[in-house]
Amino acid sequence: MTSLEKDLPIWQRVKEYIYANDKLFSFLGAEITDMGFGFAEVRMKVKPEHLNAAKVCQGGVLFTLADLAFALASNSYGTLALAMKANITYVKPAHEGDVLIARASEFSRGKRTASYHIVITKEGTQEKIAFFEGLVYRFDEQIFKEEG
């Protein structure tokens, strides 16, 4: 790690690390549009390969989009956090060409667990597509081992 990288806020280092190493970002065509301690925003345009037989965005794609924002927000403090529980409620369908925004925000955080709310909206209209709630276990392990 360079001294310049060490000078970045931990959440910025987490953002870059997850974006580079979580292959679902590139697979889905998702991008991180905002992030800080306890929150994250991920954007994705619905493509033909995201559609199910009913010609709407597959529920698993929406879950994954929310989960990406959840992972960023829950790991933003630099300690490893992994999901224990997650659930989603689909409110309206998303269609090909829709640009979706998943916004994750921290609801509560303790020593061992933390909970997050993620809302997926359609860009521009703020029309709500889905609500996701997630609970993580917070390990003692740091994502980055300090050198030297």
C-alpha positions in Angstrom: 0.0 0.0 0.0 1.4 3.4 -0.9 1.5 6.3 1.6 -1.1 8.1 -0.7 -3.5 5.1 -0.3 -3.0 5.2 3.5 -4.0 8.9 3.5 -7.5 8.1 1.9 -10.4 7.8 4.3 -11.0 4.1 5.1 -14.4 4.1 3.4 -12.7 5.3 0.2 -10.2 2.5 0.4 -13.1 0.0 1.0 -15.0 1.5 -2.0 -12.1 1.0 -4.3 -11.3 -2.5 -3.0 -14.8 -3.8 -3.3 -15.4 -2.2 -6.7 -12.2 -3.8 -8.0 -12.7 -7.2 -6.4 -16.5 -7.9 -6.4 -17.1 -9.1 -9.9 -20.9 -8.6 -9.8 -20.4 -4.9 -10.3 -19.0 -5.4 -13.8 -21.3 -8.4 -14.5 -24.4 -6.2 -13.7 -23.0 -3.0 -15.1 -23.4 -1.3 -11.7 -21.4 1.6 -10.5 -20.8 3.2 -7.1 -22.1 6.8 -7.2 -21.8 7.8 -3.5 -20.4 6.4 -0.3 -19.3 7.3 3.2 -19.4 5.9 6.7 -22.6 3.8 7.0 -24.1 4.6 3.6 -23.6 3.9 -0.1 -25.4 4.4 -3.4 -25.1 2.1 -6.4 -26.6 2.8 -9.9 -27.5 0.4 -12.6 -29.3 0.5 -16.0 -31.7 -2.4 -16.6 -30.4 -4.3 -19.6 -32.1 -7.0 -21.7 -30.1 -9.7 -19.9 -31.6 -8.5 -16.5 -35.2 -9.4 -17.7 -37.2 -12.4 -16.7 -39.8 -14.1 -18.9 -42.4 -11.5 -18.0 -40.1 -8.8 -19.5 -39.5 -7.1 -16.2 -36.2 -6.9 -14.2 -35.5 -10.2 -12.5 -36.0 -10.1 -8.7 -32.6 -11.6 -8.1 -31.0 -8.7 -10.0 -32.8 -6.2 -7.8 -31.8 -8.2 -4.7 -28.2 -8.2 -5.9 -28.2 -4.5 -6.6 -29.4 -3.8 -3.1 -26.9 -6.3 -1.7 -24.0 -4.5 -3.4 -25.0 -1.2 -1.7 -25.5 -3.1 1.6 -22.0 -4.6 1.4 -20.4 -1.2 0.8 -22.3 0.5 3.6 -21.7 -2.2 6.1 -18.0 -2.5 5.4 -17.4 1.2 5.2 -15.7 1.4 8.6 -12.9 -0.9 7.5 -13.9 -3.9 9.6 -15.2 -7.1 7.9 -19.0 -7.4 7.9 -20.9 -10.3 6.4 -24.6 -10.7 5.9 -26.5 -12.8 8.5 -30.0 -12.0 7.1 -31.5 -10.0 4.3 -35.0 -9.6 2.9 -36.5 -7.6 0.1 -40.0 -6.4 -0.7 -40.7 -5.7 -4.4 -43.1 -2.7 -4.8 -43.1 -2.0 -8.6 -41.5 -3.7 -11.6 -38.5 -2.2 -13.3 -38.2 -2.4 -17.0 -35.5 -2.5 -19.7 -33.8 0.9 -19.9 -34.8 2.0 -16.4 -31.9 3.4 -14.4 -32.1 2.2 -10.8 -30.5 3.7 -7.7 -29.9 1.5 -4.6 -29.4 3.7 -1.5 -28.1 2.0 1.7 -28.2 3.7 5.0 -27.3 2.5 8.4 -30.2 2.0 10.8 -28.2 0.7 13.9 -24.7 -0.4 14.6 -23.3 -2.2 17.6 -20.1 -4.1 18.4 -21.2 -7.3 16.7 -24.2 -6.6 14.5 -25.5 -3.7 12.4 -28.7 -3.3 10.4 -29.2 -1.4 7.1 -32.1 -0.2 5.1 -31.8 -0.1 1.3 -34.3 1.6 -1.0 -34.2 1.0 -4.8 -35.7 3.9 -6.8 -36.0 4.7 -10.4 -33.6 7.6 -11.3 -35.3 10.9 -12.1 -38.8 10.0 -10.8 -37.7 8.6 -7.4 -40.4 6.0 -7.9 -39.9 3.2 -5.3 -39.1 -0.2 -6.8 -38.0 -2.2 -3.8 -37.2 -2.1 -0.1 -34.4 -4.2 1.4 -33.4 -4.8 5.0 -30.1 -6.4 6.0 -28.3 -7.5 9.1 -24.6 -8.1 9.3 -22.2 -9.7 11.7 -19.2 -7.4 12.4 -16.0 -9.3 12.8 -12.9 -8.0 14.6 -10.9 -8.5 11.4 -9.8 -5.4 9.6 -10.3 -5.4 5.8 -6.8 -3.8 5.4 -3.8 -5.0 7.3 -1.6 -2.0 8.2 1.9 -2.4 6.9 5.1 -1.8 8.7 
